Amino acid sequence: MKKSIVWALALCLVFALSACGKKEEAAAPAPAPSNGAATGAGSAASADLKLVASNFKFDQAEYKVKKGQDIKVSLENKEGMHGVEIKGLNVKLDGNTKSATFKAEKEGTYDIICTIPCGSGHINMKSKLIVES
């Protein structure tokens, strides 16, 4: 009896840790500037924001965009399976939704979190979006 419980727990642990296993994307989003900032000339009306996720981290601690811009945010999973939520802006990306568009109407700092449990470092997988004037 104890042996089967141990095997069941071990199997559950393997499944939980494999949630961050590698998965190749069929088509990667278009490259963005290396600093993750929104692109455009002067006070452009729209910008692209690319979030690159690997195991337990995003490629940047913070991303900056300009207030008033329409932002197209995309998610690239470099390593593991991840989803993204930008708290306070109603932006959610998961395994099926790779990009979304929103308007950065209010200045401030917004939390970016991983929404797909990806292993032991999942709880610390955070970044910031800063909307500045």
C-alpha positions as CSV (number, residue, x, y, z in Angstrom):
1,M,0.0,0.0,0.0
2,K,2.8,2.4,0.9
3,K,4.6,1.6,-2.3
4,S,1.6,2.6,-4.5
5,I,1.2,5.9,-2.6
6,V,4.9,6.7,-3.0
7,W,4.6,5.9,-6.8
8,A,1.4,8.0,-7.1
9,L,3.1,11.0,-5.4
10,A,6.2,10.6,-7.5
11,L,4.1,10.6,-10.7
12,C,2.2,13.7,-9.5
13,L,5.6,15.4,-8.9
14,V,6.8,14.5,-12.4
15,F,3.7,16.0,-14.0
16,A,3.9,19.2,-11.9
17,L,7.5,19.8,-12.8
18,S,7.0,19.0,-16.4
19,A,4.5,21.8,-16.8
20,C,7.6,24.0,-17.6
21,G,8.9,21.6,-20.2
22,K,10.1,22.9,-23.5
23,K,7.7,23.5,-26.3
24,E,8.6,24.9,-29.7
25,E,6.4,27.6,-31.1
26,A,5.3,27.2,-34.7
27,A,5.7,30.9,-35.6
28,A,7.5,33.4,-33.4
29,P,6.2,36.9,-33.1
30,A,8.1,39.7,-35.0
31,P,11.2,40.9,-33.3
32,A,11.0,43.9,-31.0
33,P,13.6,46.3,-29.8
34,S,16.1,44.7,-27.4
35,N,15.0,47.0,-24.5
36,G,11.3,45.8,-24.7
37,A,10.1,49.4,-25.0
38,A,7.3,50.3,-27.3
39,T,8.3,51.3,-30.8
40,G,7.4,54.2,-33.0
41,A,8.4,57.7,-34.0
42,G,7.7,60.5,-31.6
43,S,4.1,60.2,-30.3
44,A,3.0,57.3,-32.4
45,A,-0.5,56.1,-31.9
46,S,0.5,52.4,-31.6
47,A,3.4,50.2,-30.5
48,D,4.5,46.6,-30.2
49,L,5.5,45.1,-26.9
50,K,7.1,41.7,-26.9
51,L,7.4,39.7,-23.6
52,V,9.8,36.8,-23.7
53,A,9.3,34.1,-21.1
54,S,11.7,31.4,-20.0
55,N,11.7,29.2,-16.9
56,F,10.8,31.4,-13.9
57,K,11.6,34.8,-15.5
58,F,10.7,37.3,-18.2
59,D,13.5,38.7,-20.4
60,Q,13.2,42.1,-18.6
61,A,12.4,43.3,-15.1
62,E,10.3,46.1,-16.5
63,Y,8.9,47.3,-19.8
64,K,8.0,50.9,-20.6
65,V,5.3,52.3,-22.9
66,K,3.8,55.7,-23.5
67,K,0.5,56.8,-22.2
68,G,-2.2,57.1,-24.9
69,Q,-0.7,54.5,-27.2
70,D,-2.5,51.4,-28.5
71,I,-0.2,48.6,-27.5
72,K,0.0,45.2,-29.2
73,V,1.5,42.9,-26.6
74,S,2.8,39.4,-27.6
75,L,4.2,36.5,-25.6
76,E,7.0,34.3,-26.7
77,N,7.8,31.2,-24.7
78,K,11.5,30.6,-25.1
79,E,11.6,27.9,-22.5
80,G,8.7,26.2,-20.8
81,M,4.9,26.9,-21.1
82,H,3.8,30.3,-19.7
83,G,0.8,32.6,-19.8
84,V,0.7,36.3,-18.9
85,E,-1.6,38.6,-17.1
86,I,-1.1,42.4,-16.8
87,K,-3.0,43.2,-13.6
88,G,-5.2,46.3,-13.9
89,L,-5.2,46.4,-17.7
90,N,-7.4,43.4,-18.5
91,V,-4.7,41.7,-20.6
92,K,-4.4,38.0,-20.5
93,L,-2.3,35.8,-22.8
94,D,-2.2,32.0,-22.5
95,G,-1.3,29.0,-24.6
96,N,-4.0,29.8,-27.1
97,T,-3.9,33.6,-27.1
98,K,-0.5,34.8,-28.2
99,S,-1.2,38.5,-28.5
100,A,-3.7,41.2,-27.4
101,T,-4.2,44.9,-28.0
102,F,-5.0,47.5,-25.3
103,K,-4.8,51.2,-24.9
104,A,-2.4,52.5,-22.3
105,E,-4.8,55.2,-20.9
106,K,-3.5,55.7,-17.4
107,E,0.0,56.3,-16.2
108,G,1.3,54.0,-13.6
109,T,3.1,50.7,-12.8
110,Y,1.3,47.4,-13.5
111,D,2.3,43.9,-12.4
112,I,3.0,41.3,-15.1
113,I,2.7,37.7,-13.8
114,C,2.9,34.2,-15.2
115,T,-0.6,32.6,-15.1
116,I,0.4,29.0,-16.0
117,P,2.0,27.0,-13.1
118,C,5.5,26.4,-14.4
119,G,7.3,24.8,-11.5
120,S,9.0,25.7,-8.3
121,G,10.0,29.3,-9.3
122,H,6.5,30.1,-10.7
123,I,5.5,32.3,-7.7
124,N,8.5,34.6,-8.4
125,M,7.9,35.0,-12.1
126,K,7.0,38.6,-12.2
127,S,7.8,41.8,-14.1
128,K,6.4,45.4,-14.4
129,L,4.8,47.4,-17.1
130,I,5.4,51.1,-16.7
131,V,3.0,53.5,-18.5
132,E,4.7,56.9,-18.7
133,S,3.7,60.3,-20.1
